[in-house]
Amino acid sequence: MPVHVPKTNPFDDSAAISEARAYRCQDDIQDSFSAYLCDESRFPGGCIDELVFTNSEKQIIDALNRASAQDLPVTVSAGRTGIVAGAVPLGGILISLENMRKWYGVRWNDETGKWCVRLQPGISLDTLQENLDQGIFERIPGKNGSTNDNSPVDTAWEKFKSESANWFYPVDPTEKSAHLGGTVATNASGARSFKYGQTREHITGLRVILMDGTVLDLQRGQYIAQAGDSFIIEGNTAPINLPVPFYHAPVVKNAAGYFSSHPMDLIDYFIGSEGTLGVLSAIEISLERKPEFKLCGIAFFEEEKDAIHFVQLLREARKTNDYIDPAAIEYFDSGSLNLLRNKQADDGSGSSIPPFPDGAGAAIYFEQEGKEDDLDNFFEAYDQCLTQCNSSMDETWGGMDQDELTRMAHFRHALPETINGIIGQRQKNCPALYKVGTDFAVPDENLEKMIDVYRQKLDDAGHEYAIFGHIGENHLHVNILPANEKELKEAKTLYTEFAKEAVALNGTISGEHGVGKLKKNLLGLLYKPEALDEMKKIKQSLDPRNLLGNGNLF
């Protein structure tokens, strides 16, 4: 049975915003805005006919109308922190949402006991948290951002401001300068996703502008349909028949392809769609209450098997033990630790990497949130798990004060910095080199199998590599460090072999980074042709001329 979805009017922000800025001169674009032609992937060939900085929904619609009239592709630009070239434009119009960083409104959700806040998509995650901590918000006058226009918005705002410092947004990708809209477009996650999940779990509402200028105001749970049915959207020019797919998304942490579930919530089409189905103009997120304290630790193990066993014990213990519920579990293998040791030696006594045990062959970083009165219970619970894995809390870095947290942060962040430094040095002799990094995730029962595959193939090939990342969700990043172009070619071959193995183990080709332009050749490994056809029908329904996010996914 089809589900009918009405369109809504664009917000009238004319009294609160400035005019859109548009640039069409290629000299201006190349001289002053070349950074908008690339993202962190360094994917080459970015080009545009027009760059427009929008401040309102009406300005977004104007840009989309110009693109439609001229049959120009459209790329949406956020913080450009992605690494799969999703934000790299391939001609046409680039819409930058970076000026849209204000707050629309807040509401209290009685069902969850949490604040929901509605913002524009251009706010960065670090600014979002800074606003919460300081209780200072740049608002758009007269917009409460809720579905009830008669809600007591001013009263809610005053109450929210008085306690906002007690709340946080738990999605924590490595790059905190990422924009909220970009994290929704990629269904981003981070270290804390072990406890809090990916972006999707925290999105309660979206305003989306379709390619024909139709504006949708969606609340989670508002429009639900079953597989094989459809959503009939009141489009600007004609009704839009959006099919509900039959295929299933991977059951592991996943950021590849259009999401599908049975039943299907209309809002979920747009989360993780990588800018290919619509432009996000407002986002409502659910906040979490800050814990009283956070205990962080790095446990060291002589053997990798003990580190993996510790992770497995934590997973099981969280089901029955009130004092084990880690927000994050991160892994460092022997290759990672060896890279850090070498970096320490090169830096000498002034190294920012703190010393760690010489005999350590693996390490696990963990975060435990809770009440301060329970600290002794947390310590004992973790120690019991560690002693079963030939380690202990006495041999673990741990702490809550800023000095200890800073030491652990230096340790964690030093690894990717070290890897990038090594590649940078090698590029001086071979500019074509780059690290080859995986983003695969598998189910719990296949973690050790996947690690065995990585080790066997990499050791047989003789490559330098490091394995690290979100082991709590079996989402490890393998970074291969080629020394020459021959090794780079071999590493790319290994990457594809690893992708096939991850899929064979019921995993995914992307746990958090998305597909973009760089991984679309892998999408066919994960989904059957019938599923890809269903995805293309979704795309065809909302963007018949394939203008939005040109080059992403397909």
N, C-alpha and C positions, 0 to 999 in steps of 0.2 A: 504494500500500500504506500503510495507516494506521500512524502511529508512536504507540505508547502511552507516556504520560507519567504517572508516579506522583506523587501529592501527598506532602507531607512534614509533619511535626509543627511547630507553631510553637515558636520558641525559648522556653525557660523562663527568663525573666530576672527572676523574682520576687525573687531575693535581691539583685539589683543595681539595681533601679529603684524609683521612687516611683509612687504611684497617678496615674492620669490626672486632669487637671483639666478639668472641663466647666462651661460657662456657658450658661444658657438664658434668663436674664432679659434682655429687650431693652434695658432701661436700662443694665445692666452692659456689654452688648456695645457699645452706642452710645457710652457714656461712656469706657470703658477700652480697647476693642478695635476701634475704628472703622477702624484701619489695616489690619485683616485683611479688610476688605470691598472693598479695591481693590488694584491693583498699579500699576506705573509707567505703564500706559496711561491712567490716570485715567478708565477706563470707568465711567460712573455706574450707580447702581441696585443695587449689591451689597447683599445681605441674607441672613441666616441664621436658622435656628431654634435652632441649637446650635453652640457652638464648643468643640472638645475638643483638648487638648494631650496627645498620646500619648507614651509612653515605651517601649513594647514592641510586639511583634507581637500579643500577646493583646489589648492595649488597642485596637489598630487593628481587629482582628476584632470586638471588642465593639461598636465604633462602627459598623462595617459591618452588623452584625446588627440594631442598633437602626434604622438607616436602612432596611434591607430590611423589617423588621416594620411600619414606618410608611409605607413607600413614599416615602421622602424622598430627594431627590438628595444626592450627596456631592461635595464639592470638596476636593481636596488642596492644602494651602498649604505652600509652601517659603519662599524668601526674598522672594517677590513682586517680583522685579526684572524680570519680563517686561513686554513692551510691546504684547501682543495680547489682554490681558484673560483669559488662560487661567486665572489664579488668582482671578478675581473670582467669588464665589459668587452663584448665583441662587436662594437659598433652601436649605432643608435643613440638612445637617450639614457643617460645615467642619472637616476634620482637619488640624491643624497638626503637622508633623513636626519643628519647630525644636528640640525638646528631645532628639531622637534624633541625637546628634552624636558618638557614641563609636566606637572602633575595635574590630572583632571579631578580626581576625588578619591574618597575613601568610604568604605562601608564595613560594618561589623557583621560577620557571618555567624549567626546564632547556632547553626548546625555544627560547625567545626570549632567554634570558639576562637576564631582567628580574624585578624584584619585582612581585608582585601583592598588593594590600592590600584587605581587606574592611572596609567602614565602614557606619555607619548613614547614612541619606539627609539628615539635617539639618545635617551639617557644611558650613560655608561653604568656598569655594575658598581664600580667604585664610587661614583657620584651618588648613585641610589643609596648605598649603605651610609655614605657620609651625610646625606640628607636625613636619614633615619636617626643616626647617632646625634646629630646636632638639633634636630627638630626644626629645621629650616627648609622650606619648600617653595619652589617657584611655581605658582599655580596659574592656571588659566581661569580668569574670572567667570563665574556663572556656570561652570561645568562641574557637576558632581560626579560624573562618570559612572553613575549607577543606573540600573534599569528602571528605577523608580524616581521620576523627576520631582516628586513631592517629598523626597527623603529629607530629613533634617540635617542637611549637609554641613552647615556651619557648626552645629553642636557636635557632629561627628568629627569634624576637623579639629576642633578645640580639644576634644578628648584624645584624639589620635596624637596630636602634637605633644600633649603632656606625657605620653608614654611611648612615643615612637622609638626612643633609645633602647627600649626593652625588646625590640623586634628586629629580625633580620631576614634577608632573602637567601635561602640556603644554596641556590645554584652557584657553583664556584669554579668555573673554568680557569685554567692557568692564567689567562690574560684577563685581568680585571678591567682593562679599558674596553673590553668588548661591550657593544651596545645591546640593550635589552632586546631590541627587534631582531638583531642578528642571532642572538641566542635562541629566540623562539623559532626563527627560520631554520635553524639547524638542530633543534631539540638538544641543545648543549647540556653538558653535565660537568663533572669534575670529581675531585677526590671525595667530596661528601655525598656523592650520589649513592654510595653503599647504603646509607641510612635514608637519605631524603629523596632519592630517585632523580630522574632527568627533569628537564624543564617542563615537559608535558604535565607532570603531576602537580605543578604549581600554577598552571594557567586556568583561571576561572572565567575569563572573558576576553574577547577580541573584537576590534573593529577592523574590517578588511575591505579594501577597495579592489574590485575586480577589474579586469582589463577594459571592460566596456563602461567603466565609471560607476557601476553599481556599488553601493555601500551596504555592508552587512554589519549588524550589531549582534554578536553572538555571545550567549552565556552558556557555560558548561551545563549539559543536561537539558537544554532548551529544545534542541532539535535532534531526535534520535530516530534512526531507521535500521531496518534489518538487511542482511545480505540479499542481494537480488532486487531490492526495492530502489527507490531513488528519492532525492531531494529535488523539489521543483522550486527553483529560486526565481523570484520576481526580478528579472533583469531589466536594465534600462531600455533596451530595444526589443527584447523578446524573452519569454520564459527560458530559463536554463535548466536542463534536465541533467542532474549530477548523479551518476550511478553509484550504488554502494557495492564495493568489490566483494568477491568471494574469497580471495586469497588471504592467507594469514601472515602477519608480520612475524619475524623471528621472536622467540620467547625470551631471548637474552637481551641485555642492554644493546639498543640498536638505534642507528641514525642513518639508515640506508633505505631510500625509496619512500613512497607514500605510506603512511600508517594505515593499518586496517585492523578493525576489531569487529566482533559480532556480539551485540549490536554496535552500530557506528554512530559516534557523536559528530555532528557537522563541524564543530570547532577543530576536531583533530585532523581534518584534511590539511589545514594550513600550518600546523605546528610540525616543523621538520620538513616542509615542502621546498626549502631552499630558494625561496623567491620566485617560484615558477607558477603559482596559482593565484596570487593576489599580493597586494601591498598592505602591510600592517600599519594602521594609523593610530591605534590605541590598544594598550595591553593591560589587562587586569590580572594581577598576580596575588597569590595568597602568601602571607608572611608567616614566619615561625617565631615563637617566643624564644629569646636568648636563654641558654642554660645558665645556671648559677656559676658554673665553672667548666673549664675544658682541660682535661688531662691529656697531654700529648706524650708519646713515647717512641723511641726507636730501639727495637730489640735486635740484637745481633746473634747470629747462629754460625757455627762452623760448617754445617752441612745444609745444602739447599733443601733436602727432604724434611729437615726439622722446621725450616721456615714455612714450607707449604703445609706441614702438619699443624703448625700453630694457627694458620689461617683457617684450616678446616675445623679446628677446635673452637675458634671464635664463632664461626658460622653456626655450629651446633649449639654452643653455649648460649647464644643470644636468644634461642627459642625457649630456654628454661631458666636462665640465670638473670635475675633482675639487675645484676651489676656488670653485665657484659652486653653492651649495645653500641659497638663502635660506629662513629659517624664516617670514618675513613679507615681503609686498610691499604697501604701502599707497599710495593715490593721493590727491592734492589738486589739483583743477582751478583754473582762473583765478578762478572765482567764490568758491571757498574762500579763496584767497589774498587776494582783494580784501576779503572780510569781515574777515580777520585784519589787513590793513593799516588798515582803517577803525577797528577796535578798538584797534590800537596808537595811532593818532592821537587817539582819544577819551581813552585812558588817559594819554597824555603820557609823560613820562620814567620814570614809575613802572610802566609796563606790564610784565606778566610774560611777554608774548610777545616772544621774542628777535627782533632785526632780521634780515631776510632780503633777498635781492637785489631791487632795485626792478623789474628787467626780467623777473622770473620769471613765467611764465604757467602753470606746472604744477610739481608736485613729487612725488617718489617717496620714501617711507620704506622702508628695507629692514633686515633683521636677518640676519647671517651668523654661524653658530656654527662652532666648530672648535677646533683646537689652536693655542696661542700661537706655536709654532715656524713656523706657516704664515701668519702675519700678512702678510708681504711678498707672498706668493703670492696671497692674497685681494685685497690692494690692487691688484696688477697686473691680476688677472683682471677685477675690477670696472671698473678704469680703461679697459681695452680695450673693454668694452661701452659705457661712457659716451662715449668719444671717437667712437664710431660714431653717437652721438646728440647731437652738438654740445654736450657737457658734459665734465666730467672729475672725478676725485677731488679735485683741487685746488679745485674750485668746489663741493664737496660737504661738508656738515657730516658729520663722522664722529668716532667715538671709542668708547672702552671705559671711561674713567674716569667717576666718578659725576657730575661737573659737566657733562660732555658729554651723558650720558644724561638728566640732569635737564633740560637745555636742550631736547633733542628731545622729551621727554615733555611739557613745557610747550607746545611748538608743536603737538603732536598733539592734546592734550586741550583746547586753547584753542578749536578750531573748534566742537565741539558745545556748549561752554559759551557761546560767542559767539552761536550760533544760538538757543539757549534764551533768552539774554538779550534778543535782538531781539524774539522772540515775546512774552516777558514784558512788555516795554514796550508792544507793540501791543495786548496784551490789556487794558491799562488803559483804552483807548478802545473796544475791541471784545472783550468777554470770551469770545465764542464762538470766537475764532481759535485755531488750533493749527498747528504745522508739519505738512506732509504728507510723509512719508518712505517711500521704497521699500526693498524687501528682495529685489529680483530678481537672478537670476544666469543667465548664458547660457554656452554652450560657447566655447572659445578662439577658434574661427574667426568668432564672431559678436560679439565684444567691440566692435569699432569700429562695426559696424552699430547696436548698441544705443546707444552713446554718440551717434551721429549722430541717432538718433530722439529721444533726450532733448533734445539741443541745438535741433534744428529746432522741435519742438513748444513747448518752453519759451520760446525766443527769439521765436517767432511770437506767443505769448500775452503776452509782455512781463513775465513773472514774475521775481522775484528768486529765485535758487536757488544751490545748491552741490552739486557731485558729488564724492564722496570715498569711500574705503573699500577693500575687499579686492580690489584689481584683479588680484592674482595668480590668483585664482579667478574673475575676471570678475564679481565680486559687489560692485557699486558701490551706494552709498546716494545717492539723489537726495533732497535736502531742499528742498522748496518753501516759501518764506516769504511767505504771503499778507499783504497789507496791510489787507484788508477782507473782508467776508463774500462779496462778489461774487468776489473772487480765490480765496477758500477753496473756493467751489463749483466754480470752473474747475479748481482744483488737484486736487480729488477726481475730476473727470472725466478729467483727464490721467493720474491714477494708474491708473485702470482701463484707459485706452488703452495705457499702458506695460506693464501686466500682460499684456494680449493680445499685444502685440508680443514680449515676452519669451518667452511660450509658443510663438508662431509661429517664433521663432528657436531652438526646442528647449531652452528654459530653464525656469525655475521661478518661481512666485509668491512663494516664500520660501526664501532661502538659509540663514537662521539663526534667525529670530525665531519661527517656527512660524505656525500659523493662528489658534488660539485662537477667540475670539468675533468678532474684528474682521475677519478675512479669509476667513471660511468661504464668503462669496459668490463668492470667486475660485477655490475648489477645483474648481468645474465648468469653469473655463477650462483647467485643467491636466490633468484626468483626464476620460476619456470616461464616459458614464453607466454603462457596464458595469463600469468600474473602481470607480466610486463605489458601485455595488450590492455589489461584492465587499467593499469596506471596511465597508459597513453589515452585511454578513453576519458579518464578523469581530467587529464590535462586538456584534451580536446573540448570537453564540455565548458570549462572555465576560461580557456584561452585558445579559441579555435585556430588562430593564425600563428600560434607558437611564438609570441613576441616576448612574453615575460620570462626572465631568467634564461635567455637564449644560451644554449650550450650546457646548461646544468641538467644532470640526470640522464637526458636522452641525447 
